[in-house]
Amino acid sequence: MHNVSKTVVLALLIAAAGALGAVSPRAVAGAQGAIDPKQEQLLKRLFPAATAFSPKAGDPPHFKAFSGDARSGQTLLGLAFWTTELEPFERAYDGPIKILVGMDTKGILTGVIVTEHHEPYGNFSVDTPQFSAQFRGKNIRDAFKVGSDIDAISRATISVTSASRAVRNSARRVARQLLAPPEPAK
């Protein structure tokens, strides 16, 4: 019973300090468990300037990427999330395509990484570097339309369309729920 009380008190302190902005992402990571090294490598590819990442949390589930020093203050660079953890769940020709998406605080994609798929046209489909590269710098307000602002890949239209829709829909959902709306143009 004594250990349960300590755990409850620690959780309440972390929650209260977090609400006040006094807890660093590394402190929270220590309390919740560290990020898997492979996961951190993927996050670092999306946010090369990041000095720290939060564990996955929230609704929708996401990671936070930070720059700066925990002592002198950190700045939120952006968010990363898995398309397969967000609704609506997109399926391609042969099942889901697991994509890690990075997005800055203004709704601009920092990149996408396709980590798993079972598509029959893999070597010239969604796992090519060219497919992922075309998302870097895209605004979530873009159309994400295959043949228009997304390059079509011969014989892989279903996979490319589904993957593009998954990136677009998940990024828009995360932005709607977690980012501040853009400033109106003057």
C-alpha positions as CSV (number, residue, x, y, z in Angstrom):
1,M,0.0,0.0,0.0
2,H,2.9,2.3,0.8
3,N,4.4,1.9,-2.7
4,V,1.0,2.7,-4.3
5,S,0.8,5.9,-2.3
6,K,4.3,6.9,-3.5
7,T,3.3,6.2,-7.1
8,V,0.1,8.2,-6.8
9,V,2.0,11.1,-5.2
10,L,4.7,11.0,-7.9
11,A,2.1,10.9,-10.7
12,L,0.2,13.9,-9.1
13,L,3.5,15.9,-8.8
14,I,4.4,15.2,-12.4
15,A,1.0,16.1,-13.6
16,A,1.0,19.4,-11.6
17,A,4.5,20.3,-12.6
18,G,3.7,19.5,-16.2
19,A,0.6,21.7,-16.1
20,L,2.9,24.5,-14.9
21,G,5.5,23.7,-17.6
22,A,8.1,22.9,-15.0
23,V,9.0,19.3,-16.2
24,S,11.4,18.7,-18.9
25,P,10.7,16.0,-21.6
26,R,13.6,14.0,-20.3
27,A,12.2,14.0,-16.8
28,V,8.8,12.8,-18.1
29,A,10.6,10.2,-20.2
30,G,12.3,8.9,-17.1
31,A,9.0,8.7,-15.2
32,Q,7.2,7.0,-18.2
33,G,10.1,4.9,-19.6
34,A,12.7,5.8,-22.2
35,I,12.1,5.9,-25.9
36,D,13.3,2.8,-27.7
37,P,16.7,3.6,-29.4
38,K,15.4,2.5,-32.8
39,Q,12.4,4.7,-32.4
40,E,14.6,7.6,-31.4
41,Q,16.7,7.1,-34.6
42,L,13.6,7.4,-36.7
43,L,12.5,10.5,-34.8
44,K,16.0,12.0,-35.3
45,R,15.6,11.5,-39.1
46,L,12.4,13.6,-39.0
47,F,13.9,16.2,-36.7
48,P,17.7,16.4,-37.1
49,A,18.0,19.5,-34.9
50,A,16.1,17.9,-32.0
51,T,17.9,17.5,-28.7
52,A,15.1,15.6,-26.9
53,F,12.0,13.6,-27.6
54,S,9.0,13.0,-25.4
55,P,7.6,9.5,-25.0
56,K,4.5,8.8,-27.1
57,A,1.4,10.1,-25.3
58,G,-1.8,12.0,-25.8
59,D,-4.8,11.8,-28.0
60,P,-4.0,11.4,-30.8
61,P,-0.9,9.5,-29.8
62,H,2.2,11.5,-30.7
63,F,5.9,12.2,-29.8
64,K,7.2,15.8,-29.3
65,A,10.5,16.9,-30.6
66,F,12.4,19.6,-28.7
67,S,15.5,21.7,-29.3
68,G,17.5,23.5,-26.7
69,D,18.8,22.6,-23.2
70,A,16.5,21.3,-20.5
71,R,18.1,23.7,-18.0
72,S,17.8,26.9,-20.0
73,G,14.5,26.0,-21.7
74,Q,13.4,23.9,-24.6
75,T,11.5,24.8,-27.7
76,L,8.9,22.6,-29.4
77,L,10.1,21.8,-32.9
78,G,7.2,19.6,-33.8
79,L,5.2,16.4,-33.5
80,A,5.6,12.9,-34.8
81,F,2.9,10.2,-35.1
82,W,2.1,6.9,-36.7
83,T,-0.5,6.9,-39.4
84,T,-1.6,3.4,-38.3
85,E,-2.6,4.8,-34.9
86,L,-5.1,7.3,-36.1
87,E,-8.6,7.1,-37.5
88,P,-9.8,6.8,-40.1
89,F,-7.5,3.8,-40.6
90,E,-6.3,3.6,-44.2
91,R,-5.6,0.3,-46.0
92,A,-3.6,-0.1,-49.2
93,Y,-3.6,-2.9,-51.7
94,D,-2.4,-5.5,-49.3
95,G,-3.1,-4.0,-45.8
96,P,-1.9,-1.0,-43.8
97,I,1.2,0.9,-44.6
98,K,2.9,2.0,-41.4
99,I,4.3,5.5,-41.8
100,L,5.9,7.7,-39.2
101,V,5.1,11.4,-40.0
102,G,6.9,14.5,-38.7
103,M,5.3,17.9,-38.7
104,D,6.5,21.2,-37.4
105,T,4.4,23.6,-35.3
106,K,3.1,25.4,-38.4
107,G,1.7,22.3,-40.1
108,I,4.6,21.7,-42.5
109,L,5.7,18.1,-42.8
110,T,9.3,17.6,-41.9
111,G,9.3,14.1,-43.5
112,V,7.7,10.7,-43.6
113,I,9.3,7.3,-43.1
114,V,7.6,4.2,-44.4
115,T,8.6,1.5,-41.9
116,E,6.3,-1.4,-42.8
117,H,4.1,-2.5,-45.7
118,H,3.2,-5.6,-47.5
119,E,2.6,-4.2,-51.0
120,P,3.3,-6.4,-54.0
121,Y,5.2,-3.6,-55.8
122,G,7.5,-2.7,-53.0
123,N,10.7,-1.9,-54.9
124,F,9.1,0.8,-56.9
125,S,6.2,1.8,-54.7
126,V,5.9,3.5,-51.3
127,D,9.2,2.4,-49.9
128,T,11.4,4.3,-52.4
129,P,13.3,7.3,-51.2
130,Q,11.6,9.5,-53.8
131,F,8.1,8.6,-52.5
132,S,9.0,9.8,-48.9
133,A,11.0,12.8,-50.1
134,Q,8.1,14.4,-51.9
135,F,6.3,14.9,-48.5
136,R,9.1,17.0,-46.9
137,G,8.0,20.6,-46.9
138,K,4.4,19.9,-47.8
139,N,1.8,22.0,-46.0
140,I,-1.1,20.0,-44.4
141,R,-3.5,22.3,-46.4
142,D,-2.1,20.9,-49.7
143,A,-4.3,18.6,-51.7
144,F,-2.2,15.4,-51.5
145,K,-3.7,14.4,-54.8
146,V,-1.9,11.6,-56.7
147,G,-1.0,12.8,-60.2
148,S,-1.2,16.5,-59.1
149,D,1.0,17.3,-56.1
150,I,1.9,13.6,-55.3
151,D,3.8,11.7,-57.9
152,A,2.0,8.6,-59.2
153,I,3.9,5.3,-59.4
154,S,3.0,3.0,-62.3
155,R,1.2,-0.2,-61.1
156,A,1.1,1.0,-57.5
157,T,-1.8,3.5,-57.6
158,I,-3.8,2.0,-54.8
159,S,-0.8,1.9,-52.5
160,V,0.3,5.4,-53.3
161,T,-3.2,6.9,-53.0
162,S,-3.8,5.2,-49.7
163,A,-0.4,6.1,-48.2
164,S,-0.9,9.8,-49.3
165,R,-4.4,9.9,-47.9
166,A,-3.1,8.3,-44.6
167,V,-0.3,11.0,-44.3
168,R,-2.7,13.8,-45.2
169,N,-5.6,12.7,-42.9
170,S,-3.4,11.9,-39.9
171,A,-1.4,15.1,-40.2
172,R,-4.6,17.2,-40.4
173,R,-6.1,15.4,-37.4
174,V,-3.0,15.9,-35.3
175,A,-2.8,19.6,-36.3
176,R,-6.5,20.2,-35.6
177,Q,-6.2,18.7,-32.1
178,L,-2.7,19.7,-31.0
179,L,-1.5,22.8,-32.9
180,A,-2.6,26.4,-32.6
181,P,-4.6,27.7,-35.7
182,P,-2.6,29.8,-38.1
183,E,-2.6,33.6,-37.7
184,P,-5.0,35.2,-40.2
185,A,-3.3,37.0,-43.1
186,K,-3.2,40.8,-42.8
